[in-house]
Amino acid sequence: MKQIFIGLLCVWLLILFPAQSSAALSVPYKTETVSSEGDIIETQTAYIPVSLFGSNSEIVNPEDVYIDENNNVYVADSGTKKVTKFDENGKKLLEVGEGQLAQPTGVYVDHNQEIYVADYKNEKVFRYSQEGEMIQEYARPDSPLFGTKSPYKPQKVTVDKRGNLYIIGEGSNNGIIQIGQDGTFLGFFGVNRTQSSLMSVVQEALTTEGQKSRMFLKVPPAPTNIAIDEKGLVFTVTAGTKFEVIRKLNIAGSNILPSDISDTTNLRDITVGPLGNFFVLENNGRIYEYDSYGNLLFIFGGKDDGTNRLGLFKDPTGISVDNLGRLLVTDRERGTIQMLEPTAFAEMMHGGISLYAEGLYVESGKYWSEVLRLNSSIGLAHFAMGEAYYKQQQYEEALESFKIVNSKEGYSNSFWEIRNIWMQEHLSKVFAVIIGLFAIRASVLYVDKKKGILKEPRKRWKRIKAKTLVSELLFLVNFLKKPVDSFYYVKRVRKVSLVSATILYLILFLEYLIMKYFTGFIFRGSNADQINFAFELVTLFLPILLFIVSNYLVSTISDGEGRFRDIYIGTIYSLAPYLMFIIPVTILSNALTLNEAFLYTFSMQVMIGWSLVILFIMVKEIHAYEFFETVRNILITIFCMIIIVLVCFIIYVLMDQVVDFVTAIIQEVILRV
């Protein structure tokens, strides 16, 4: 009820003061979010810098900041060589580690208010009481499992509810160092993975175990910072890589966030907010906010441009968030801590996210609808509204919301419900119509048998089929049943002509466009409004043209009997399964959900596979090859196609350079004249 009240208050503020709650707020940076198309777009300001925190204190080089459950702030300062505790208003309460710490770079406070400090220079982690008295030191583990050569240079530390320490150490490629509260080494946790490449997969498949043991193994990068949430899930960031740069680890040490969540290679710190959303700090001062599922919410902040304005940073080192959603960011070079507060727009997003995460989709709908009123391009809001509509059984509206954000799963679920309702209302009518049509057909055939009422229509159909062009086009059906005999008629009897083949190529392109435009949303690869006519023309016919030309050239020097005309005609007639069934399959795709996706996939595979088999038969029969000669011919044809593409690319590059050279000469002449 408290969250709902706060959200309604935010709505009221947004309505009364829309200018103050939007991008009109004076901040020195842009705020960005993800659009419904998946692009990064500018949006209303989400966080505004409000003040310097603890500006009256002697902060020299803040390395890390942590805010406990009481909103007390702890700052690890390598300049003063101690940790300072402040209240939420910036009043200094306590100094910890004076005379003991050499270079504190990380700080954490557990639920018992005990303070843990990672000291990089001393190569230790210290534990202090809430009064600042040292309780225990955690030096390098002496366990043989830790290894004699494993580095131990603590940089950051966090602690779970059982009192186990998770230590980020410089160069700790084995993962996070896990130590029990009594100092016992528990092992390495959540080791980073390396991204698999095609070469590594091939190498893995071709080498023996003995060879692998002698090979140089790719070392995974070491994590660079850490945080932990109330549920005990560990978050890490890793600099210097683009693979799994942000991870959310379960108790088994497995990442439950998308591996491609970010491609930023210079992340510095991470912290978890009260709603489960997490913030990531970049070296250039940019701050990324994600929800608990890893959806990007906002990007804001930036690098100091010399103006020394709040919201910009020179050397940001740490970030933390309090119970009210306010951010504190340390700047080592400036020796400052900046506070940023969420705007009403951000609070509206957070209110929706909070209810959405609890499964209260309907209740969250009022927040998301207001967010969309302010910015209709936010993809997450459309998705959440789709869930809200779905829970309220407003399936048509849910369908549109999921379609906007290209959520095939949500679209499929909504469509299934709509289809189910339609079937309940109309299925009996459909069966009645089908039975009626069969009854009419049977009646017509019975009457025709008695009185011959279909005699004249049959004669007309025979006269139409007798026309040369029509018979050539209808000959396509024969390739489904008797492809070997059909190619004999193509080659020897000339049953079909270049005109009919050309018409079929045009029909192929028309059907291809129909498939692109009208395939069901669930199975469509791209939006219909993004289809380029010229591009689709080249995409379809360039490979076909390359195959025809290459096969003719290869067959000419390998005793093939087929002429260019035969290959041109045979290729399109080989696509008979595709030509005849792609339209029915396209129509079928509009009536299927993800649960029946195998029907569409299997149909497409059968069509393409069947066409390839007939194409193989075409090459064999047209050129009068044996089986293995046909295989060799097709492989050489594919190689020839690749060579032609490479040659054309080289010619294009050379011509481009020639054009640039000639253009430069002309410009030089014009300037001199």
Protein Blocks (a to p, Z undefined) as FASTA:
>chain_A
ZZmmmmmmmmmmmmmmmmlmmmkbccfbdcddddfkopacddddfbdcfbdehklbccfb
dcbdcddfkopacdddfklopacdddfkopafbdehihkambdcbdcddfkopacdddfk
lopacdddfkopafbdcdddfbfklopklccddfbdcddfkopacdddehianbccdddf
kopafbjehiacddddfklmmmmmmpcfklmmmpccddddddfbdcddfkopacdddehi
aehkbccddfkopafbdfklpacfbbfbdcddfkopacdddfkopacdddfkopafbded
dddehlopghiafbdcbdcddfkopacdddfknopacdddddfklmmmmmmmmmmmnopa
mlmmmmmmmmmmmomkbmklmmmmmmmmmmnopaklmmmmmmmnopaklmmmmmmmmmmm
mmmmmmmmmmmmmmmmmmmmmmmmmmmmmnopmmmmmmmmmmmmmpmklmmmmmmmmmmm
mmmlmmmmmmmnomacfklmmmmmmmmmmmmmmmmmmgcfklpcbdfklpcfklmmmmmm
mmmmmmmmmmmmmmmmnopabdfklmmmmmmmmmmmmmmmmmmmmmmmmmccfklmmmmm
mmmmmmmmmmmmmmmmmmmmmnopafklmmmmmmmmmmmmmmmmmmmmmmmmmmmmmmmm
mmmmmmmmmmmZZ
